[in-house]
């Protein structure tokens, strides 16, 4: 048996944890730059607010129903997530984290009453972290996902559901639309609907050849998982990263090359720090800029350029120099940039980086980069910068976060005071 522990409306639950006045009220959490709704309380969902819906489209609903709007606070969410995951990993012999609010657990070697065990774990997480969760248990990861979704919807299940008999699995699949099956999504569900397949039960009965032809090998694995056959491996550790991306939508549109350069150099420093944390080096990177798609009256564009790195590196200085040399490949006077980013590619462990006899001799000063990381870890991001200082403490291009909560658990000055 495989279980899935999934936090309920996780970002909203984290906000409510330190502000009880938000309970039983419609609450939404916005993406970077206060752009779109990425988390909604049940009360907000009932008002018709959709996942990913831009804030400007729902301002009337927010005003009319007094919806509480919060800016995303990833430092807080990450810390609370770690606390939840620690409790789960301590309660099961094997587990693998799927996302910030989801973790799979392998229950094969546990002789337990699965329903009672799940309820005890659910109560323990709520008692020790204050975060409500749903727990679904079944034969495969895909079925556990379905069990988890139904556990949250059913008042009788009360957040915990075990699907281990053909009768209950059939009933659950019959009540699950294809678009709600893990790995299917809306586009595939529309294709399936055209041939009369609208439920997970009908999808399970789809012939193997048809499933592979329409949905490739990944779709066939989903069909087999719905039949109770494990096809998605239970991995203890994630695969090596293939890319590292740092991108942001700007709080204010950038209209001059120097400001854009400042932003990209900041992104480069963050990308290189990520590479060093995973002991990786990159052989290629891409910088790109995008216009504001919500202003169709302005010229729309999407520009980028690829740059090779010889030798492979994770040195912030080398990347910064290369960005400065190649920025004119994407910049044009008169541009109004809303979003920019850097994508690090061709990653490999630093010990396995290929060497080039024709490249100029260069040795990365690992001691300097390690000292830079140590200073940032202790005193905060961008305490020390490479070669360039921002024109002001918080540049105009920084993200908008006008409704961000304090970092209650990760910053000394934000720890709540009890009176």
C-alpha positions as CSV (number, residue, x, y, z in Angstrom):
1,X,0.0,0.0,0.0
2,X,1.1,3.5,-0.8
3,X,-0.1,6.6,1.0
4,X,-0.2,10.3,0.1
5,X,-0.3,13.0,2.7
6,X,-1.4,16.3,1.2
7,X,-1.8,19.6,3.2
8,X,-5.2,21.3,2.8
9,X,-5.0,24.7,1.0
10,X,-1.4,24.8,2.3
11,X,-0.4,28.4,1.8
12,X,-3.8,29.6,3.2
13,X,-3.4,27.2,6.2
14,X,0.1,28.6,6.9
15,X,-1.4,32.1,7.0
16,X,-4.2,31.1,9.3
17,X,-1.8,29.4,11.6
18,X,-0.5,32.7,12.9
19,X,-3.6,34.8,12.3
20,X,-6.7,33.0,13.6
21,X,-8.9,35.9,12.5
22,X,-8.6,34.5,8.9
23,X,-10.4,31.2,9.8
24,X,-13.8,30.7,8.2
25,X,-13.2,33.7,5.9
26,X,-12.4,33.7,2.2
27,X,-8.6,34.0,1.8
28,X,-6.4,33.9,-1.3
29,X,-2.6,33.9,-1.6
30,X,-1.1,35.5,-4.6
31,X,1.9,34.5,-6.8
32,X,5.0,36.7,-7.2
33,X,4.3,40.3,-7.8
34,X,0.8,39.8,-6.4
35,X,-0.3,38.5,-9.8
36,X,-2.5,35.4,-9.7
37,X,-4.3,33.4,-7.0
38,X,-2.2,30.3,-6.3
39,X,-4.0,29.2,-3.1
40,X,-7.6,29.6,-2.1
41,X,-9.5,28.8,1.1
42,X,-12.7,26.7,0.7
43,X,-14.7,29.9,1.2
44,X,-12.8,31.6,-1.6
45,X,-13.4,28.6,-3.9
46,X,-17.1,28.8,-3.2
47,X,-17.1,32.4,-4.5
48,X,-15.9,31.1,-7.9
49,X,-12.3,32.3,-7.6
50,X,-10.2,29.9,-9.8
51,X,-6.7,28.7,-9.4
52,X,-4.3,30.9,-11.4
53,X,-6.8,33.7,-12.0
54,X,-5.2,37.1,-12.1
55,X,-6.0,39.5,-9.3
56,X,-7.2,42.3,-11.6
57,X,-10.0,40.0,-12.9
58,X,-11.4,39.3,-9.5
59,X,-11.1,42.7,-7.8
60,X,-14.9,43.1,-7.8
61,X,-15.3,39.7,-6.0
62,X,-12.6,40.6,-3.5
63,X,-14.2,43.9,-2.7
64,X,-17.8,42.7,-2.6
65,X,-17.1,39.7,-0.4
66,X,-14.3,41.1,1.7
67,X,-11.8,38.5,0.6
68,X,-8.5,38.6,2.4
69,X,-5.6,38.9,0.0
70,X,-2.1,37.8,1.0
71,X,1.2,38.0,-0.8
72,X,3.2,34.8,-1.0
73,X,5.6,34.2,1.9
74,X,7.8,31.3,0.7
75,X,10.2,31.4,3.6
76,X,7.3,30.8,6.0
77,X,5.7,28.1,3.8
78,X,9.0,26.3,3.4
79,X,9.7,26.1,7.1
80,X,6.2,24.9,8.0
81,X,6.5,22.3,5.2
82,X,9.7,21.0,6.6
83,X,8.0,20.5,10.0
84,X,5.1,18.6,8.5
85,X,7.5,16.4,6.3
86,X,9.6,15.6,9.4
87,X,6.6,14.2,11.3
88,X,5.6,12.1,8.3
89,X,9.1,10.7,7.6
90,X,9.4,9.8,11.3
91,X,6.1,7.8,11.1
92,X,6.8,5.7,8.0
93,X,9.8,3.5,7.0
94,X,10.0,5.0,3.5
95,X,8.8,8.3,2.1
96,X,9.5,10.6,-0.8
97,X,8.6,14.3,-1.0
98,X,6.6,15.1,-4.1
99,X,6.1,18.9,-3.6
100,X,6.1,21.5,-0.8
101,X,2.7,20.2,0.5
102,X,2.7,16.5,-0.6
103,X,4.6,13.5,0.4
104,X,4.2,9.8,-0.6
105,X,4.7,7.1,2.0
106,X,5.4,3.4,1.5
107,X,3.3,1.2,3.9
108,X,4.2,-2.2,2.5
109,X,6.3,-3.3,5.4
110,X,3.9,-2.0,8.1
111,X,1.4,-4.3,9.7
112,X,-1.2,-1.8,10.7
113,X,-4.9,-0.9,10.4
114,X,-4.4,1.7,7.6
115,X,-7.5,3.7,8.5
116,X,-6.7,4.0,12.2
117,X,-3.0,4.7,11.4
118,X,-3.9,7.5,9.0
119,X,-6.3,9.2,11.4
120,X,-3.6,9.1,14.2
121,X,-1.1,10.6,11.8
122,X,-3.5,13.3,10.7
123,X,-4.3,14.3,14.3
124,X,-0.6,14.3,15.2
125,X,0.3,16.7,12.3
126,X,-2.6,19.0,13.3
127,X,-1.6,18.9,16.9
128,X,2.1,19.6,16.4
129,X,2.0,22.0,13.4
130,X,-1.5,23.3,13.2
131,X,-1.7,22.3,9.5
132,X,-4.8,20.2,8.4
133,X,-4.0,17.4,6.0
134,X,-5.7,14.8,3.9
135,X,-4.4,11.2,3.7
136,X,-5.3,8.8,0.9
137,X,-4.0,5.2,0.8
138,X,-4.3,2.7,-2.0
139,X,-2.3,0.2,-4.2
140,X,-0.5,2.7,-6.4
141,X,0.5,6.3,-6.4
142,X,-2.2,7.2,-8.9
143,X,-4.9,5.5,-6.8
144,X,-3.5,7.1,-3.7
145,X,-3.9,10.5,-5.4
146,X,-7.6,9.8,-6.1
147,X,-8.1,8.5,-2.6
148,X,-6.6,11.7,-1.2
149,X,-8.9,13.9,-3.3
150,X,-12.0,12.0,-2.2
151,X,-10.9,12.0,1.4
152,X,-11.0,15.8,1.4
153,X,-14.4,15.9,-0.3
154,X,-16.2,13.3,1.8
155,X,-17.4,14.4,5.3
156,X,-17.7,10.7,6.2
157,X,-14.1,10.0,5.4
158,X,-13.1,13.0,7.5
159,X,-9.8,13.5,5.6
160,X,-8.6,9.9,5.6
161,X,-9.6,7.3,2.9
162,X,-8.3,3.8,2.2
163,X,-9.0,2.2,-1.2
164,X,-8.0,-1.4,-1.0
165,X,-10.9,-3.4,-2.3
166,X,-12.2,-3.7,-5.9
167,X,-15.7,-2.6,-4.9
168,X,-14.5,0.7,-3.3
169,X,-11.9,1.3,-6.0
170,X,-14.6,0.9,-8.7
171,X,-16.9,3.4,-6.9
172,X,-14.1,5.9,-6.5
173,X,-13.0,5.7,-10.1
174,X,-16.6,6.1,-11.3
175,X,-16.8,9.3,-9.3
176,X,-13.5,10.7,-10.6
177,X,-13.4,12.7,-13.8
178,X,-10.5,12.0,-16.2
179,X,-9.2,15.6,-15.8
180,X,-8.7,14.9,-12.1
181,X,-6.6,11.8,-12.7
182,X,-2.9,12.4,-11.9
183,X,-1.0,12.9,-15.2
184,X,-4.0,13.5,-17.4
185,X,-5.0,17.1,-17.2
186,X,-7.4,19.2,-19.2
187,X,-6.0,18.8,-22.7
188,X,-5.8,15.0,-22.6
189,X,-9.2,14.8,-20.9
190,X,-10.8,16.7,-23.8
191,X,-9.2,14.3,-26.3
192,X,-10.5,11.4,-24.2
193,X,-14.0,12.9,-24.0
194,X,-14.1,12.9,-27.8
195,X,-14.0,9.1,-27.8
196,X,-16.4,8.8,-24.9
197,X,-14.0,8.4,-21.9
198,X,-15.0,10.9,-19.2
199,X,-14.4,9.0,-15.9
200,X,-11.3,7.3,-14.4
201,X,-13.2,4.0,-14.5
202,X,-13.7,4.2,-18.3
203,X,-10.0,5.2,-18.6
204,X,-8.9,2.1,-16.7
205,X,-10.8,-0.1,-19.2
206,X,-9.0,1.6,-22.2
207,X,-7.1,-1.0,-24.3
208,X,-3.3,-0.8,-23.8
209,X,-2.5,-0.1,-27.4
210,X,-5.1,2.8,-27.7
211,X,-3.7,4.3,-24.4
212,X,-0.2,4.3,-25.7
213,X,-1.0,5.6,-29.1
214,X,-3.1,8.5,-27.7
215,X,-1.1,9.3,-24.5
216,X,2.4,7.8,-25.1
217,X,4.1,5.5,-22.5
218,X,3.2,7.9,-19.7
219,X,-0.5,7.6,-20.3
220,X,-0.3,3.8,-20.5
221,X,1.4,3.8,-17.1
222,X,-1.5,5.8,-15.7
223,X,-4.0,3.3,-17.1
224,X,-2.0,0.4,-15.6
225,X,-1.8,2.2,-12.2
226,X,-5.6,2.6,-12.2
227,X,-5.7,-1.2,-12.5
228,X,-3.6,-1.5,-9.4
229,X,-0.3,-2.3,-11.1
230,X,2.6,-0.2,-9.9
231,X,4.4,1.5,-12.8
232,X,5.6,4.7,-11.2
233,X,8.6,4.0,-9.1
234,X,8.7,4.9,-5.4
235,X,11.9,7.0,-5.3
236,X,13.7,7.8,-2.1
237,X,15.7,10.6,-3.7
238,X,15.0,12.9,-6.7
239,X,16.9,12.6,-9.9
240,X,19.7,15.1,-10.6
241,X,18.5,18.4,-11.7
242,X,18.6,19.0,-15.4
243,X,18.1,22.8,-15.3
244,X,18.2,25.6,-12.8
245,X,16.0,28.6,-13.5
246,X,15.7,32.0,-11.7
247,X,13.1,34.3,-13.1
248,X,10.9,37.1,-11.9
249,X,8.1,39.4,-13.0
250,X,9.1,42.9,-12.2
251,X,7.1,45.1,-9.9
252,X,7.6,47.9,-12.4
253,X,8.3,47.5,-16.1
254,X,12.0,47.9,-17.0
255,X,12.7,50.4,-19.8
256,X,16.5,50.8,-19.7
257,X,19.3,48.4,-20.2
258,X,21.3,49.2,-17.0
259,X,18.3,48.3,-14.8
260,X,17.8,45.1,-16.7
261,X,21.4,44.2,-16.4
262,X,21.2,44.8,-12.6
263,X,18.3,42.4,-12.4
264,X,19.9,39.7,-14.5
265,X,23.2,39.9,-12.5
266,X,21.1,39.4,-9.3
267,X,19.4,36.4,-10.9
268,X,22.8,35.1,-11.9
269,X,24.1,35.2,-8.3
270,X,21.0,33.3,-7.1
271,X,21.4,30.7,-9.9
272,X,25.0,30.0,-9.2
273,X,24.3,29.7,-5.5
274,X,21.8,27.0,-6.3
275,X,24.3,25.2,-8.4
276,X,26.9,25.3,-5.7
277,X,24.4,24.0,-3.2
278,X,23.8,20.9,-5.3
279,X,27.5,20.7,-6.3
280,X,26.7,21.1,-9.9
281,X,28.3,23.1,-12.8
282,X,26.6,24.4,-16.0
283,X,27.9,24.3,-19.5
284,X,25.3,26.6,-21.0
285,X,22.8,29.3,-20.0
286,X,20.0,31.3,-21.5
287,X,18.9,34.8,-20.7
288,X,15.4,35.9,-21.8
289,X,13.0,38.8,-21.5
290,X,9.2,39.0,-21.9
291,X,6.7,41.8,-22.4
292,X,3.6,42.4,-20.4
293,X,1.0,40.1,-21.9
294,X,-1.8,41.8,-20.0
295,X,-1.2,45.0,-22.0
296,X,-2.1,44.0,-25.5
297,X,-1.9,47.6,-26.6
298,X,1.8,47.6,-26.1
299,X,4.3,45.8,-28.5
300,X,4.6,42.2,-27.5
301,X,7.9,40.3,-27.6
302,X,9.8,37.3,-26.3
303,X,13.5,37.4,-26.8
304,X,16.3,35.2,-25.5
305,X,19.8,34.0,-26.3
306,X,21.9,30.9,-25.5
307,X,25.5,31.2,-24.3
308,X,28.0,28.5,-23.9
309,X,30.3,28.3,-20.8
310,X,33.8,26.9,-21.4
311,X,34.9,25.5,-19.0
312,X,31.7,24.4,-17.1
313,X,31.3,26.6,-14.0
314,X,29.2,27.7,-11.1
315,X,31.3,30.8,-10.4
316,X,29.1,33.9,-10.1
317,X,31.9,36.2,-11.5
318,X,32.2,34.3,-14.7
319,X,28.5,34.1,-15.3
320,X,28.1,37.8,-14.5
321,X,30.8,38.7,-17.0
322,X,29.2,36.6,-19.7
323,X,25.8,38.2,-19.2
324,X,27.3,41.6,-19.5
325,X,29.0,40.6,-22.8
326,X,25.8,39.1,-24.3
327,X,23.0,41.4,-23.1
328,X,23.0,43.5,-26.3
329,X,21.9,40.3,-28.2
330,X,18.4,40.6,-26.6
331,X,18.1,44.3,-25.7
332,X,16.5,46.9,-28.1
333,X,15.9,50.5,-27.3
334,X,12.2,51.2,-26.6
335,X,11.6,47.8,-25.0
336,X,9.4,47.6,-21.9
337,X,10.3,44.4,-20.1
338,X,7.9,42.9,-17.6
339,X,9.7,39.6,-16.9
340,X,13.2,38.3,-17.2
341,X,15.1,35.3,-16.2
342,X,18.2,33.0,-16.5
343,X,18.1,29.3,-17.3
344,X,21.2,27.2,-16.4
345,X,21.5,24.1,-18.7
346,X,23.8,21.2,-19.4
347,X,24.3,20.5,-15.7
348,X,26.6,17.9,-14.3
349,X,28.4,17.2,-11.0
350,X,31.4,19.4,-10.6
351,X,33.7,16.3,-10.3
352,X,32.6,15.1,-13.7
353,X,32.7,18.4,-15.6
354,X,34.3,17.9,-19.1
355,X,37.6,19.6,-19.8
356,X,38.5,21.6,-22.9
357,X,42.2,21.7,-23.9
358,X,41.6,24.7,-26.2
359,X,39.9,26.8,-23.5
360,X,41.9,29.4,-21.6
361,X,43.3,28.1,-18.3
362,X,40.9,29.0,-15.5
363,X,40.5,27.8,-12.0
364,X,37.5,28.7,-9.9
365,X,38.2,30.1,-6.5
366,X,36.0,27.7,-4.6
367,X,37.1,29.3,-1.3
368,X,35.8,32.7,-2.3
369,X,32.5,31.4,-3.5
370,X,32.1,29.3,-0.3
371,X,32.8,32.4,1.8
372,X,30.2,34.3,-0.2
373,X,27.6,31.6,0.4
374,X,28.4,31.5,4.1
375,X,28.0,35.3,4.5
376,X,24.6,35.1,2.7
377,X,23.4,32.2,4.7
378,X,24.2,34.0,7.9
379,X,23.2,37.6,7.1
380,X,20.7,37.3,4.3
381,X,20.4,37.4,0.5
382,X,22.6,39.9,-1.4
383,X,24.5,41.0,1.7
384,X,27.5,40.8,-0.6
385,X,27.2,41.3,-4.4
386,X,29.5,40.8,-7.3
387,X,30.9,43.9,-8.9
388,X,27.7,45.9,-8.8
389,X,25.5,47.4,-6.2
390,X,21.8,48.2,-6.6
391,X,21.0,51.9,-7.0
392,X,18.7,51.7,-4.0
393,X,18.1,49.3,-1.2
394,X,15.0,47.9,-2.9
395,X,15.1,48.6,-6.7
396,X,11.8,49.4,-8.6
397,X,12.1,46.1,-10.4
398,X,11.9,44.1,-7.2
399,X,8.7,42.0,-6.7
400,X,5.6,43.6,-5.4
401,X,4.4,42.0,-2.1
402,X,2.2,44.6,-0.5
403,X,0.3,42.1,1.7
404,X,3.1,39.7,2.8
405,X,2.8,38.3,6.4
406,X,5.8,38.4,8.7
407,X,8.3,35.5,8.5
408,X,7.1,34.2,11.9
409,X,9.4,31.2,12.1
410,X,12.5,32.2,10.1
411,X,13.4,35.8,11.2
412,X,14.1,36.8,14.8
413,X,12.4,40.2,14.4
414,X,9.2,38.5,13.2
415,X,8.7,36.0,16.0
416,X,5.2,36.5,17.5
417,X,5.0,38.1,20.9
418,X,2.5,36.7,23.4
419,X,1.0,39.3,25.7
